[in-house]
Amino acid sequence: MKQIFLPGVQNQAELTTLVFPPCKAITCQSYVWDFRTGTKKTVQLPYGGIVFNGKILCPDFESYHLVKNFLTARTRTVIDRKTVIVPWSHYLDGIAFGGYYDFVILVAAKMCRIKEALRTQVYTEAVVTYPLFKTAYEQEYLSLIGIEPDHVFDSRLYDVRADRCILANSGHWFYPDPADIFALKKQVEPQLNIARTQQNRIYVSRASRRKVVNEGALLALLEKYDFTIVDDKPRSVAEQVAIYKNASFILGPHGASFTNIIWCEPGTHLFELFPPNLVVDHFSYLARIMEMSYSAYSHPIKMGHTKYHIEEDIFVSTADLEKSLDILFEIV
């Protein structure tokens, strides 16, 4: 385990309060397990878990996800392979699990840990099976970390039986092991070869949940500080890396795009906007391990009623924000 000190973070909406109090972020010990079955093969559940001799191996975070495997009868194609890598064992519900952060931090970075633990031949010959995210970024990342498309199987469609099973734990959801992050960077950055050539101030917009309700007024304010607007639309991994690599200051509502701060240069500043009922510190943590500066803003006005706090929209007082930005950019 590692302990990383996170300093208290003032609320830029009300400087007498803290969005986050000081704390010690404690990561979990990271493991890779090489499980060899002997004469009997492992069986994989639809949502990624491995069963052997009536026991489920490494269920990761939420044990209730295991129930989902048995609620719906399904016919899957059985495939026999020598070695299988199983990086993910969760039901993708689109609310708690299933987004860009989950894939990059909990699948791609974990795969890099596994790659570093295995001999090259074992890694390249193994198949990878889990409930796929079915996204373009998933395919790009798997390619960048050395997984061939014909070696990837969706566990909801295929039951891959194997003599040898490679598993790894996810650790802490909010505080991933820094070694995993740097392993991912080590795999991806040399292949993309994107250097920092600019120092842009960027505003990262959101089009769906947690969008800024008065974004028009906010964008008008940001013109004063020469911000570039990054619209919410699909982009390749290389495009996302380039945007964040070339950013010196990043402002926007809390969202999975901020996973990309792992590509930022040290000294870059992240300014995160939160709704009143959803303030979480995993990007504060990532900023800390990436040697970035960090600010946060959470206005107490709640915008409408939502079933989940994660879906709440955000109001920003442009007057308050202007004061904060004037101080940060040393405008007098």
DRENPABA-509166 format. One line per 3 residues: for each residue x, y, z of N, C-alpha, C. Coordinates in steps of 0.05 Angstrom, whole numbers. Example, Ala and Ser with C-alpha at 12.3 -4.5 7.8 and 13.67 -1.06 7.14 Angstrom:
264/-114/156/246/-90/156/264/-66/156  257/-45/142/273/-21/143/258/1/157
# end
This chain:
17/-24/0/0/0/0/17/25/0  7/46/-12/21/72/-12/2/93/0  14/112/14/-1/135/25/8/161/11
-11/175/0/-6/200/-14/-22/222/-1  -8/242/9/-22/264/23/-36/282/3  -62/287/7/-78/305/-9/-84/330/8
-74/353/1/-79/377/17/-109/385/15  -118/401/34/-145/412/33/-148/430/9  -173/429/-3/-178/445/-27/-201/464/-21
-195/490/-23/-215/511/-18/-237/509/-40  -262/516/-31/-284/518/-50/-282/546/-63  -277/547/-88/-275/573/-102/-301/587/-104
-323/574/-97/-349/587/-95/-353/601/-68  -338/592/-48/-339/603/-21/-313/597/-7  -295/615/-6/-268/609/2/-265/603/31
-285/607/47/-284/600/76/-290/570/80  -297/556/59/-304/528/62/-285/511/44  -284/486/51/-267/467/36/-285/448/19
-277/444/-5/-290/423/-21/-279/396/-11  -253/395/-6/-241/370/4/-223/377/28  -227/365/51/-209/368/73/-183/353/68
-162/360/82/-137/345/79/-141/316/85  -128/298/70/-131/270/76/-107/254/65  -105/230/74/-85/211/63/-99/192/44
-91/193/19/-102/174/0/-86/148/2  -99/127/9/-86/102/13/-93/83/-10  -73/76/-26/-77/57/-47/-77/29/-37
-88/11/-52/-88/-18/-45/-63/-31/-58  -54/-52/-46/-32/-67/-57/-41/-79/-84  -25/-77/-104/-31/-87/-131/-19/-115/-135
-35/-132/-147/-26/-160/-151/-31/-169/-180  -16/-188/-189/-22/-204/-213/-20/-233/-204  -40/-248/-210/-41/-277/-203/-39/-294/-228
-22/-313/-228/-19/-332/-250/-30/-359/-239  -55/-365/-247/-69/-388/-236/-69/-410/-257  -57/-433/-249/-56/-456/-267/-73/-478/-256
-90/-488/-273/-112/-505/-263/-105/-534/-260  -84/-544/-273/-79/-572/-273/-95/-586/-294  -111/-605/-286/-126/-621/-306/-154/-610/-312
-163/-591/-296/-190/-580/-300/-188/-551/-309  -205/-543/-328/-204/-516/-338/-222/-497/-322  -215/-471/-323/-232/-451/-310/-256/-446/-327
-277/-435/-315/-302/-427/-329/-306/-397/-324  -313/-382/-344/-317/-354/-341/-347/-346/-340  -355/-329/-322/-382/-319/-320/-386/-297/-341
-411/-291/-349/-417/-271/-370/-404/-244/-364  -404/-236/-338/-393/-209/-332/-365/-210/-323  -350/-231/-331/-321/-231/-328/-309/-247/-307
-324/-254/-286/-312/-270/-264/-304/-298/-272  -285/-309/-258/-275/-336/-263/-284/-355/-241  -294/-378/-249/-303/-398/-230/-285/-423/-233
-276/-433/-210/-260/-457/-210/-266/-473/-185  -275/-498/-189/-282/-516/-166/-303/-503/-148  -322/-489/-160/-344/-477/-144/-337/-451/-130
-313/-440/-135/-305/-415/-123/-300/-394/-144  -308/-369/-138/-304/-347/-156/-278/-332/-149  -261/-329/-168/-235/-317/-163/-236/-287/-168
-225/-272/-149/-221/-243/-152/-245/-228/-163  -266/-225/-147/-290/-210/-156/-287/-180/-157  -264/-169/-150/-259/-140/-151/-277/-125/-131
-292/-105/-141/-305/-86/-123/-332/-96/-111  -351/-98/-128/-379/-101/-119/-389/-130/-121  -392/-143/-99/-401/-171/-100/-430/-174/-111
-446/-152/-109/-473/-154/-120/-473/-157/-150  -451/-149/-164/-449/-154/-192/-449/-183/-199  -441/-200/-181/-441/-229/-186/-469/-239/-191
-488/-227/-178/-516/-237/-180/-526/-233/-209  -516/-212/-222/-525/-206/-250/-518/-229/-269  -498/-245/-262/-490/-267/-279/-512/-288/-281
-529/-290/-261/-548/-312/-259/-577/-304/-263  -582/-278/-268/-609/-268/-271/-621/-273/-298  -604/-274/-319/-613/-278/-346/-600/-302/-358
-617/-320/-368/-606/-344/-382/-595/-336/-409  -572/-345/-415/-560/-338/-441/-543/-361/-451  -542/-363/-478/-526/-383/-491/-501/-370/-501
-478/-381/-493/-453/-370/-501/-436/-391/-516  -419/-382/-533/-402/-401/-548/-378/-408/-530  -374/-434/-527/-352/-443/-510/-326/-445/-527
-304/-434/-517/-279/-434/-531/-258/-444/-512  -240/-462/-521/-218/-472/-505/-192/-458/-514  -178/-447/-494/-152/-434/-499/-132/-442/-478
-107/-439/-484/-86/-447/-465/-85/-426/-442  -83/-400/-449/-80/-379/-429/-100/-357/-434  -113/-348/-413/-132/-326/-415/-125/-305/-395
-127/-280/-403/-123/-256/-386/-151/-245/-380  -157/-242/-354/-183/-232/-346/-180/-206/-330  -183/-183/-343/-177/-158/-329/-201/-144/-315
-225/-154/-319/-249/-139/-310/-272/-158/-305  -285/-154/-282/-307/-173/-275/-331/-157/-263  -342/-139/-280/-364/-123/-270/-386/-120/-291
-410/-116/-281/-433/-110/-298/-432/-81/-306  -432/-76/-332/-431/-48/-342/-459/-36/-342  -465/-21/-321/-492/-10/-318/-495/18/-330
-473/30/-339/-475/57/-351/-478/79/-331  -479/72/-305/-481/93/-284/-456/92/-267  -452/71/-252/-428/68/-236/-404/58/-252
-409/39/-269/-388/27/-285/-395/28/-315  -374/32/-331/-378/30/-360/-368/53/-376  -354/73/-363/-345/97/-377/-316/97/-383
-306/119/-393/-279/123/-402/-259/119/-378  -265/132/-355/-248/129/-332/-245/100/-324  -267/85/-323/-266/57/-315/-248/41/-334
-251/46/-360/-235/30/-379/-206/37/-376  -199/63/-377/-171/71/-377/-157/63/-352  -169/68/-329/-156/64/-303/-158/35/-294
-181/23/-298/-187/-4/-286/-183/-27/-306  -181/-21/-332/-175/-42/-351/-148/-38/-365  -146/-15/-379/-121/-11/-394/-96/-9/-377
-98/6/-355/-75/9/-337/-69/-18/-324  -90/-33/-317/-86/-59/-305/-73/-78/-325  -81/-77/-350/-69/-94/-370/-39/-88/-373
-31/-63/-369/-3/-56/-371/12/-68/-347  0/-68/-323/12/-82/-300/16/-112/-307  -4/-124/-318/-3/-152/-325/19/-157/-346
21/-139/-366/41/-142/-387/69/-141/-375  73/-123/-356/100/-121/-344/107/-146/-327  86/-160/-317/91/-183/-299/95/-209/-315
87/-210/-340/89/-234/-356/112/-234/-375  121/-258/-383/139/-260/-405/125/-252/-431  140/-240/-449/128/-229/-473/113/-249/-489
123/-273/-491/110/-294/-507/83/-302/-495  82/-303/-468/57/-310/-455/36/-289/-460  44/-263/-457/26/-241/-461/15/-240/-490
32/-243/-509/24/-241/-537/7/-264/-547  11/-288/-535/-4/-311/-543/-31/-314/-528  -34/-301/-505/-58/-304/-489/-82/-290/-503
-106/-298/-496/-130/-283/-504/-140/-267/-480  -154/-246/-486/-164/-228/-466/-195/-229/-467  -207/-233/-444/-236/-236/-444/-248/-222/-420
-269/-206/-425/-284/-191/-405/-308/-179/-419  -328/-168/-404/-350/-155/-417/-341/-129/-430  -339/-129/-457/-327/-107/-471/-344/-82/-469
-330/-59/-470/-343/-33/-469/-355/-25/-496  -346/-38/-517/-356/-33/-544/-353/-4/-553  -329/7/-549/-323/34/-557/-298/35/-575
-296/57/-590/-272/61/-607/-247/64/-589  -249/78/-567/-226/82/-550/-216/56/-538  -234/38/-533/-226/11/-523/-209/-3/-543
-217/-3/-568/-202/-16/-589/-175/-3/-593  -174/24/-591/-149/38/-595/-129/32/-572  -139/33/-548/-121/27/-525/-111/-1/-526
-128/-21/-531/-119/-49/-532/-98/-52/-553  -101/-39/-576/-80/-40/-597/-54/-28/-587  -56/-5/-573/-32/9/-563/-17/-8/-542
-31/-24/-527/-18/-40/-507/-12/-69/-516  -15/-73/-543/-5/-98/-554/-24/-121/-555  -50/-116/-556/-70/-137/-557/-82/-138/-586
-79/-160/-599/-90/-163/-626/-120/-166/-625  -135/-155/-645/-164/-156/-644/-175/-185/-643  -162/-204/-656/-172/-231/-655/-165/-246/-630
-152/-232/-611/-147/-244/-585/-165/-233/-563  -186/-218/-571/-204/-205/-552/-232/-218/-555  -244/-226/-532/-270/-239/-533/-288/-225/-512
-313/-221/-520/-333/-210/-501/-344/-233/-485  -340/-232/-458/-349/-254/-441/-379/-257/-440  -394/-237/-449/-423/-240/-450/-432/-258/-473
-414/-262/-492/-419/-278/-516/-404/-304/-517  -380/-304/-503/-363/-327/-504/-355/-336/-476  -355/-362/-472/-346/-374/-447/-319/-386/-453
-297/-372/-446/-270/-381/-453/-260/-398/-430  -255/-423/-437/-244/-442/-417/-214/-444/-421  -199/-445/-399/-170/-443/-402/-156/-460/-381
-131/-468/-388/-114/-483/-369/-99/-464/-351  -95/-439/-360/-80/-419/-345/-94/-393/-346  -98/-381/-323/-114/-357/-321/-98/-335/-307
-96/-311/-320/-81/-289/-309/-101/-268/-299  -101/-262/-273/-119/-243/-262/-103/-221/-247  -116/-199/-242/-104/-177/-226/-126/-162/-212
-120/-151/-189/-140/-136/-174/-141/-107/-184  -164/-94/-178/-167/-66/-187/-157/-47/-166  -154/-55/-141/-146/-37/-120/-167/-17/-113
-160/8/-107/-178/28/-99/-189/43/-124  -216/45/-125/-229/57/-149/-220/86/-152  -219/102/-130/-212/130/-132/-182/135/-131
-168/117/-118/-139/121/-114/-123/98/-126  -122/96/-153/-108/74/-166/-78/76/-160  -65/53/-162/-36/51/-157/-22/69/-177
-5/88/-168/10/104/-187/26/88/-207  36/64/-198/52/47/-215/36/39/-240  10/34/-237/-7/27/-259/-9/50/-279
-12/75/-269/-14/98/-286/11/102/-302  34/99/-289/59/103/-303/66/80/-322  55/56/-316/59/34/-334/43/39/-360
19/50/-357/3/57/-381/17/78/-397  27/99/-384/41/120/-398/65/109/-413  79/91/-400/103/79/-412/96/64/-437
72/51/-438/64/36/-461/54/54/-484  39/75/-477/24/90/-497/40/114/-508  53/129/-491/66/154/-500/87/150/-521
105/130/-519/125/127/-540/113/121/-568  91/107/-568/78/100/-594/65/124/-607  52/141/-590/39/164/-601/58/186/-607
80/188/-591/101/207/-595/90/236/-599  74/244/-580/62/271/-580/77/289/-560  90/309/-570/105/328/-554/89/353/-548
95/366/-526/81/391/-519/93/414/-536  76/426/-552/85/448/-569/70/474/-563  49/472/-546/33/496/-539/28/494/-509
17/516/-498/8/517/-470/-19/531/-470  -39/515/-476/-66/526/-479/-82/526/-454  -99/546/-450/-120/545/-430/-145/534/-443
-155/512/-432/-177/499/-445/-201/496/-426  -225/498/-437/-249/492/-423/-261/467/-436  -266/447/-419/-277/421/-429/-306/421/-423
-322/423/-445/-351/424/-442/-363/396/-439  -387/395/-428/-402/370/-427/-430/374/-439  -439/354/-455/-464/357/-468/-487/342/-455
-480/323/-437/-501/306/-424/-502/313/-395  -502/293/-378/-505/298/-349/-481/314/-338  -487/329/-317/-467/347/-304/-457/369/-322
-474/379/-340/-467/401/-356/-471/427/-340  -458/448/-348/-462/475/-336/-486/488/-348  -506/494/-331/-532/504/-342/-530/532/-353
-512/548/-343/-509/575/-353/-482/577/-368  -478/557/-385/-452/555/-399/-447/579/-418  -468/590/-430/-465/613/-447/-451/636/-433
-460/642/-409/-448/664/-393/-420/656/-385  -415/631/-379/-388/622/-371/-369/625/-395  -378/617/-419/-360/619/-442/-354/648/-449
-373/666/-445/-368/694/-449/-346/704/-430  -347/696/-405/-327/703/-386/-299/693/-395  -298/668/-404/-273/655/-410/-259/668/-434
-274/682/-450/-261/697/-472/-240/716/-462  -245/728/-439/-227/747/-426/-199/734/-421  -199/708/-417/-174/694/-410/-163/677/-433
-173/681/-457/-163/666/-480/-165/636/-478  -188/627/-468/-192/598/-466/-200/587/-494  -191/563/-499/-200/547/-522/-222/528/-512
-244/527/-527/-267/510/-519/-263/483/-532  -264/462/-515/-263/435/-524/-291/423/-523  -303/420/-546/-331/410/-546/-332/380/-539
-355/372/-529/-360/344/-521/-367/328/-546  -348/315/-558/-352/298/-581/-331/276/-582  -337/254/-596/-317/232/-597/-291/242/-610
-269/232/-598/-242/238/-608/-225/213/-605  -205/211/-622/-187/188/-620/-170/191/-595  -158/170/-587/-140/171/-564/-117/191/-569
-106/191/-592/-84/209/-599/-93/238/-597  -118/244/-606/-128/271/-604/-131/280/-575  -141/262/-559/-145/268/-530/-118/273/-516
-99/256/-522/-72/259/-511/-61/286/-519  -63/293/-544/-52/318/-554/-65/342/-540  -91/342/-537/-105/364/-524/-95/368/-496
-93/347/-480/-85/349/-452/-54/354/-450  -39/342/-467/-10/347/-467/-3/376/-471  -20/389/-488/-15/417/-495/-31/437/-479
-42/428/-456/-57/446/-439/-40/455/-416  -42/481/-409/-29/491/-385/-49/496/-363  -75/499/-370/-96/504/-351/-122/491/-362
-135/474/-345/-158/459/-354/-181/466/-335  -204/474/-346/-227/481/-331/-251/466/-342  -269/456/-325/-293/443/-335/-307/428/-314
-332/419/-320/-347/403/-301/-335/376/-297  -338/365/-273/-328/339/-266/-338/318/-287  -319/304/-299/-326/284/-319/-303/266/-327
-310/245/-341/-289/225/-348/-267/235/-365  -272/257/-380/-251/268/-397/-226/275/-381  -230/282/-355/-207/290/-338/-189/266/-332
-197/242/-339/-179/219/-338/-154/225/-354  -157/242/-375/-135/248/-392/-114/266/-380  -118/275/-355/-97/291/-342/-72/274/-338
-74/248/-340/-50/231/-338/-30/237/-361  -39/251/-382/-22/258/-404/-10/286/-401  -19/301/-380/-10/329/-377/19/330/-368
30/353/-373/57/359/-363/56/368/-334  76/363/-318/77/374/-291/73/404/-291  58/414/-271/53/443/-269/27/452/-282
15/434/-298/-11/441/-309/-32/444/-286  -52/461/-290/-72/467/-269/-99/455/-278  -111/439/-260/-138/430/-265/-157/444/-246
-178/457/-257/-199/471/-242/-225/457/-247  -235/442/-227/-258/424/-231/-283/436/-219  -305/435/-235/-331/445/-227/-349/422/-218
-362/425/-195/-379/403/-184/-407/413/-179  -427/395/-181/-454/401/-170/-452/399/-140  -473/409/-126/-471/410/-96/-470/382/-83
-482/362/-95/-484/336/-82/-466/315/-93  -446/323/-110/-427/304/-120/-400/317/-120  -385/313/-99/-357/322/-98/-339/298/-91
-323/290/-111/-307/266/-108/-278/274/-115  -259/261/-102/-231/271/-104/-212/255/-121  -223/237/-139/-204/221/-154/-188/236/-174
-198/258/-185/-181/274/-203/-163/292/-187  -170/300/-163/-151/314/-145/-127/295/-140  -134/270/-135/-113/250/-130/-95/246/-155
-107/243/-179/-91/240/-203/-74/265/-208  -85/288/-203/-70/313/-207/-46/313/-188  -49/303/-164/-27/302/-145/-5/284/-154
-11/260/-164/10/242/-172/23/250/-198  8/267/-214/20/278/-239/34/305/-234  37/313/-209/51/338/-202/37/362/-215
11/363/-214/-5/385/-224/-16/402/-201  -25/426/-208/-40/443/-189/-70/436/-191  -85/442/-170/-113/434/-170/-130/454/-155
-153/461/-167/-174/477/-154/-201/465/-159  -220/471/-141/-247/460/-144/-268/481/-137  -292/478/-149/-314/497/-146/-340/481/-144
-356/488/-124/-382/475/-121/-402/495/-109  -420/505/-127/-440/524/-118/-463/509/-104  -474/521/-83/-495/507/-67/-522/504/-82
-526/520/-103/-552/518/-117/-554/492/-131  -576/477/-125/-581/451/-138/-599/456/-162  -591/445/-185/-605/448/-210/-624/425/-215
-649/428/-209/-669/407/-215/-667/383/-197  -682/362/-204/-683/338/-188/-674/314/-206  -655/299/-197/-646/276/-212/-647/251/-194
-648/228/-207/-649/203/-192/-623/197/-179  -601/205/-192/-574/200/-181/-559/226/-180  -543/230/-158/-527/254/-156/-508/257/-179
-499/234/-190/-480/235/-212/-491/248/-237  -517/252/-238/-530/264/-261/-536/294/-257  -530/305/-234/-538/333/-229/-522/353/-246
-537/373/-257/-524/394/-272/-511/415/-252  -497/433/-263/-480/451/-247/-486/480/-254  -489/497/-233/-491/526/-237/-464/539/-228
-455/558/-244/-430/572/-238/-436/602/-236  -428/614/-214/-430/643/-211/-406/655/-226  -411/668/-248/-389/679/-264/-373/701/-248
-387/715/-231/-374/735/-214/-353/722/-196  -361/700/-182/-343/686/-165/-320/674/-180  -326/662/-203/-305/650/-219/-286/670/-230
-296/693/-237/-278/714/-248/-257/722/-226  -266/725/-201/-248/732/-180/-226/711/-177  -234/685/-178/-215/663/-175/-195/663/-198
-205/666/-222/-187/665/-245/-168/689/-246  -178/713/-237/-161/736/-236/-137/731/-217  -143/718/-195/-121/712/-175/-102/691/-187
-113/670/-199/-96/649/-210/-79/658/-233  -90/676/-249/-75/687/-272/-61/713/-266  -62/721/-240/-49/745/-230/-56/769/-246
-83/773/-250/-93/796/-264/-102/816/-243  -92/841/-244/-98/861/-224/-111/885/-238
# end
